[in-house]
Amino acid sequence: MNSEQRQQFEYFLDCVAEAPPGCYDDAKEIRELIGATVDALTTELRGKGLTASGGDPAFSLEAEIYSYIKESNPSANLFAVAEGFGYAITRHVGMQ
């Protein structure tokens, strides 16, 4: 994963965190799915006595899953729209 892909995921997360209720619901559902997928994987690994690190390795895995979904759906505009909102809301609020 390159830094641009990681940044895009961070903007996506910013969108999900800051979007008003009833807005960006598809993005919120995708975020929940990604989080649940990584949580299930780490739980299963730990259940088998294996180490499953949280923190940055888990975040990187979530970002990779996001990139996979996004790249698999090149015509879905929800990713660009959500990333754009996330960028705007967290980087430019109050800058006038």
Secondary structure as GFF3:
##gff-version 3
##sequence-region A 1 96
A	DSSP	alpha_helix	3	18	.	.	.	ID=ss1
A	DSSP	alpha_helix	25	47	.	.	.	ID=ss2
A	DSSP	alpha_helix	56	72	.	.	.	ID=ss3
A	DSSP	alpha_helix	78	91	.	.	.	ID=ss4
###
